[in-house]
Amino acid sequence: MWVDFDDLSLQSRVWVFQSNRVLAAEEQDSIDAHLKSFVDQWSTHGAQMHASHILLHNCFVVIAADEQKQAASGCSIDSFTALFKKFGEQYNLSFFDRFSVAHKSDSEVVVSVLNDFKKLINEAVVTENTIVFNNLIATKEDLLNKWELPLKESWQKRYL
């Protein structure tokens, strides 16, 4: 059952999918509609998931589920992972590119391939205080408090 993202518990589990490029408005609208339909019918072992999704900064899609009501199974997680692979094929992009790094430039989010990101660091365009994203967070509370952080506090700090 799809619920408003804001209505989910702070302890809800989240999965963050980052596109390897900024999504066009039409792509975002299509992905949003497909995900709303998917989440509305998403179930695990026959039980309806209490879940939602949200698109952020034109390149992130967050799936959230209140696992206090119903825990997600491996198969149920695989089902939305397969959906993201289909989005990749449909829109010629990847939500699984580990060599893409998103960071803020002024108030805009930029997605760079890793080598370009390293060059931006060397050129001091990206600094230790540049905001990057920790897509390995586990809960909605983490999304709100620990997702966006300075490069110097992230796993990407090794590139400094």
BALOBA-1460 file (C-alpha; in Angstrom, 3 decimals):
// residues 160
<rec num="1" residu="m" x="0.000" y="0.000" z="0.000"/>
<rec num="2" residu="w" x="1.469" y="3.325" z="-1.091"/>
<rec num="3" residu="v" x="1.397" y="5.963" z="1.653"/>
<rec num="4" residu="d" x="2.674" y="9.510" z="1.697"/>
<rec num="5" residu="f" x="6.421" y="9.516" z="2.336"/>
<rec num="6" residu="d" x="6.019" y="12.064" z="5.134"/>
<rec num="7" residu="d" x="3.632" y="9.714" z="6.959"/>
<rec num="8" residu="l" x="6.189" y="6.912" z="7.271"/>
<rec num="9" residu="s" x="7.957" y="6.320" z="10.569"/>
<rec num="10" residu="l" x="11.483" y="7.667" z="10.960"/>
<rec num="11" residu="q" x="12.557" y="4.054" z="11.530"/>
<rec num="12" residu="s" x="11.297" y="3.001" z="8.083"/>
<rec num="13" residu="r" x="13.895" y="1.236" z="5.981"/>
<rec num="14" residu="v" x="15.110" y="3.078" z="2.891"/>
<rec num="15" residu="w" x="16.866" y="2.106" z="-0.315"/>
<rec num="16" residu="v" x="18.485" y="4.928" z="-2.276"/>
<rec num="17" residu="f" x="18.952" y="4.556" z="-6.018"/>
<rec num="18" residu="q" x="21.138" y="7.143" z="-7.722"/>
<rec num="19" residu="s" x="20.996" y="7.595" z="-11.454"/>
<rec num="20" residu="n" x="24.270" y="7.980" z="-13.310"/>
<rec num="21" residu="r" x="22.908" y="11.214" z="-14.769"/>
<rec num="22" residu="v" x="20.309" y="13.873" z="-14.070"/>
<rec num="23" residu="l" x="16.858" y="12.717" z="-15.128"/>
<rec num="24" residu="a" x="14.736" y="14.721" z="-17.561"/>
<rec num="25" residu="a" x="11.357" y="15.906" z="-16.267"/>
<rec num="26" residu="e" x="9.504" y="13.411" z="-18.502"/>
<rec num="27" residu="e" x="11.661" y="10.560" z="-17.199"/>
<rec num="28" residu="q" x="10.981" y="11.589" z="-13.621"/>
<rec num="29" residu="d" x="7.227" y="11.744" z="-14.264"/>
<rec num="30" residu="s" x="7.225" y="8.297" z="-15.855"/>
<rec num="31" residu="i" x="9.397" y="6.724" z="-13.137"/>
<rec num="32" residu="d" x="7.249" y="8.358" z="-10.454"/>
<rec num="33" residu="a" x="4.040" y="6.964" z="-11.963"/>
<rec num="34" residu="h" x="5.503" y="3.456" z="-12.404"/>
<rec num="35" residu="l" x="6.839" y="3.429" z="-8.848"/>
<rec num="36" residu="k" x="3.572" y="4.630" z="-7.342"/>
<rec num="37" residu="s" x="1.770" y="1.777" z="-9.079"/>
<rec num="38" residu="f" x="4.463" y="-0.716" z="-8.077"/>
<rec num="39" residu="v" x="4.597" y="0.375" z="-4.418"/>
<rec num="40" residu="d" x="0.806" y="0.436" z="-4.208"/>
<rec num="41" residu="q" x="0.781" y="-3.294" z="-5.015"/>
<rec num="42" residu="w" x="4.123" y="-4.248" z="-3.437"/>
<rec num="43" residu="s" x="3.823" y="-7.218" z="-1.115"/>
<rec num="44" residu="t" x="6.005" y="-9.750" z="0.631"/>
<rec num="45" residu="h" x="4.851" y="-13.295" z="1.321"/>
<rec num="46" residu="g" x="1.323" y="-12.200" z="0.430"/>
<rec num="47" residu="a" x="1.274" y="-9.292" z="2.891"/>
<rec num="48" residu="q" x="0.970" y="-5.730" z="1.604"/>
<rec num="49" residu="m" x="3.956" y="-3.484" z="2.273"/>
<rec num="50" residu="h" x="3.324" y="-0.147" z="3.996"/>
<rec num="51" residu="a" x="5.654" y="1.846" z="1.744"/>
<rec num="52" residu="s" x="6.352" y="4.916" z="-0.338"/>
<rec num="53" residu="h" x="8.860" y="6.487" z="-2.672"/>
<rec num="54" residu="i" x="10.222" y="9.926" z="-3.389"/>
<rec num="55" residu="l" x="12.367" y="11.450" z="-6.134"/>
<rec num="56" residu="l" x="15.021" y="13.897" z="-4.971"/>
<rec num="57" residu="h" x="17.422" y="16.286" z="-6.718"/>
<rec num="58" residu="n" x="16.497" y="14.984" z="-10.202"/>
<rec num="59" residu="c" x="18.724" y="11.907" z="-9.850"/>
<rec num="60" residu="f" x="17.790" y="10.009" z="-6.670"/>
<rec num="61" residu="v" x="14.886" y="7.676" z="-6.097"/>
<rec num="62" residu="v" x="14.214" y="6.569" z="-2.540"/>
<rec num="63" residu="i" x="12.017" y="3.596" z="-1.688"/>
<rec num="64" residu="a" x="10.887" y="3.436" z="1.947"/>
<rec num="65" residu="a" x="9.031" y="0.715" z="3.842"/>
<rec num="66" residu="d" x="7.748" y="0.647" z="7.388"/>
<rec num="67" residu="e" x="9.182" y="-2.713" z="8.388"/>
<rec num="68" residu="q" x="7.577" y="-2.455" z="11.824"/>
<rec num="69" residu="k" x="4.333" y="-3.264" z="9.989"/>
<rec num="70" residu="q" x="5.755" y="-5.761" z="7.462"/>
<rec num="71" residu="a" x="9.395" y="-6.693" z="6.806"/>
<rec num="72" residu="a" x="10.604" y="-6.764" z="3.215"/>
<rec num="73" residu="s" x="11.764" y="-10.159" z="2.001"/>
<rec num="74" residu="g" x="14.641" y="-10.815" z="-0.359"/>
<rec num="75" residu="c" x="12.191" y="-11.569" z="-3.162"/>
<rec num="76" residu="s" x="10.254" y="-8.360" z="-2.581"/>
<rec num="77" residu="i" x="13.488" y="-6.340" z="-2.681"/>
<rec num="78" residu="d" x="14.542" y="-8.175" z="-5.845"/>
<rec num="79" residu="s" x="11.245" y="-7.164" z="-7.456"/>
<rec num="80" residu="f" x="11.912" y="-3.437" z="-7.177"/>
<rec num="81" residu="t" x="15.581" y="-3.916" z="-8.075"/>
<rec num="82" residu="a" x="14.398" y="-5.543" z="-11.312"/>
<rec num="83" residu="l" x="12.149" y="-2.538" z="-11.902"/>
<rec num="84" residu="f" x="15.149" y="-0.193" z="-11.628"/>
<rec num="85" residu="k" x="17.029" y="-2.335" z="-14.141"/>
<rec num="86" residu="k" x="14.072" y="-1.927" z="-16.529"/>
<rec num="87" residu="f" x="14.161" y="1.848" z="-15.994"/>
<rec num="88" residu="g" x="17.827" y="1.719" z="-16.963"/>
<rec num="89" residu="e" x="17.060" y="-0.087" z="-20.205"/>
<rec num="90" residu="q" x="14.093" y="2.141" z="-21.003"/>
<rec num="91" residu="y" x="15.899" y="5.446" z="-20.387"/>
<rec num="92" residu="n" x="19.467" y="4.442" z="-21.247"/>
<rec num="93" residu="l" x="20.834" y="5.078" z="-17.777"/>
<rec num="94" residu="s" x="21.953" y="3.144" z="-14.723"/>
<rec num="95" residu="f" x="20.870" y="3.169" z="-11.113"/>
<rec num="96" residu="f" x="23.702" y="0.730" z="-10.331"/>
<rec num="97" residu="d" x="26.785" y="2.600" z="-11.563"/>
<rec num="98" residu="r" x="29.244" y="2.543" z="-8.670"/>
<rec num="99" residu="f" x="31.553" y="4.939" z="-10.515"/>
<rec num="100" residu="s" x="29.100" y="7.844" z="-10.413"/>
<rec num="101" residu="v" x="29.372" y="10.376" z="-7.625"/>
<rec num="102" residu="a" x="26.699" y="12.966" z="-6.900"/>
<rec num="103" residu="h" x="27.646" y="16.212" z="-5.228"/>
<rec num="104" residu="k" x="26.274" y="19.694" z="-4.820"/>
<rec num="105" residu="s" x="27.590" y="22.575" z="-6.855"/>
<rec num="106" residu="d" x="26.010" y="25.691" z="-5.398"/>
<rec num="107" residu="s" x="22.429" y="24.501" z="-4.848"/>
<rec num="108" residu="e" x="22.371" y="22.112" z="-7.810"/>
<rec num="109" residu="v" x="23.227" y="18.420" z="-7.741"/>
<rec num="110" residu="v" x="25.780" y="17.245" z="-10.282"/>
<rec num="111" residu="v" x="26.491" y="13.624" z="-11.142"/>
<rec num="112" residu="s" x="30.074" y="12.945" z="-12.203"/>
<rec num="113" residu="v" x="31.933" y="9.832" z="-13.200"/>
<rec num="114" residu="l" x="34.566" y="9.022" z="-10.601"/>
<rec num="115" residu="n" x="37.555" y="10.158" z="-12.690"/>
<rec num="116" residu="d" x="35.898" y="13.528" z="-13.344"/>
<rec num="117" residu="f" x="35.066" y="13.831" z="-9.641"/>
<rec num="118" residu="k" x="38.730" y="13.264" z="-8.773"/>
<rec num="119" residu="k" x="39.725" y="15.956" z="-11.303"/>
<rec num="120" residu="l" x="37.268" y="18.379" z="-9.694"/>
<rec num="121" residu="i" x="38.958" y="17.715" z="-6.358"/>
<rec num="122" residu="n" x="42.416" y="18.278" z="-7.868"/>
<rec num="123" residu="e" x="41.196" y="21.541" z="-9.413"/>
<rec num="124" residu="a" x="39.677" y="22.592" z="-6.033"/>
<rec num="125" residu="v" x="36.224" y="22.859" z="-7.606"/>
<rec num="126" residu="v" x="35.178" y="20.166" z="-5.136"/>
<rec num="127" residu="t" x="36.555" y="20.696" z="-1.637"/>
<rec num="128" residu="e" x="36.379" y="18.879" z="1.673"/>
<rec num="129" residu="n" x="33.239" y="20.920" z="2.438"/>
<rec num="130" residu="t" x="31.399" y="20.043" z="-0.784"/>
<rec num="131" residu="i" x="28.167" y="18.218" z="-0.024"/>
<rec num="132" residu="v" x="28.044" y="14.592" z="-1.203"/>
<rec num="133" residu="f" x="25.485" y="11.845" z="-0.617"/>
<rec num="134" residu="n" x="25.714" y="8.721" z="1.509"/>
<rec num="135" residu="n" x="23.441" y="6.340" z="-0.394"/>
<rec num="136" residu="l" x="24.222" y="3.509" z="2.041"/>
<rec num="137" residu="i" x="21.921" y="4.894" z="4.730"/>
<rec num="138" residu="a" x="19.388" y="2.521" z="6.265"/>
<rec num="139" residu="t" x="16.453" y="4.525" z="7.635"/>
<rec num="140" residu="k" x="14.268" y="7.502" z="6.849"/>
<rec num="141" residu="e" x="15.806" y="9.236" z="9.859"/>
<rec num="142" residu="d" x="19.256" y="8.733" z="8.302"/>
<rec num="143" residu="l" x="17.936" y="10.150" z="5.027"/>
<rec num="144" residu="l" x="16.881" y="13.292" z="6.836"/>
<rec num="145" residu="n" x="20.012" y="13.639" z="8.981"/>
<rec num="146" residu="k" x="22.949" y="11.728" z="7.490"/>
<rec num="147" residu="w" x="22.371" y="11.470" z="3.758"/>
<rec num="148" residu="e" x="23.809" y="14.838" z="2.712"/>
<rec num="149" residu="l" x="27.187" y="15.478" z="4.296"/>
<rec num="150" residu="p" x="30.493" y="17.236" z="3.647"/>
<rec num="151" residu="l" x="32.977" y="15.256" z="1.577"/>
<rec num="152" residu="k" x="35.406" y="15.203" z="4.537"/>
<rec num="153" residu="e" x="32.813" y="13.195" z="6.546"/>
<rec num="154" residu="s" x="31.942" y="10.718" z="3.790"/>
<rec num="155" residu="w" x="33.435" y="7.494" z="2.469"/>
<rec num="156" residu="q" x="34.528" y="9.495" z="-0.620"/>
<rec num="157" residu="k" x="37.012" y="11.442" z="1.554"/>
<rec num="158" residu="r" x="39.685" y="8.996" z="0.419"/>
<rec num="159" residu="y" x="39.796" y="10.946" z="-2.857"/>
<rec num="160" residu="l" x="40.891" y="14.148" z="-1.111"/>
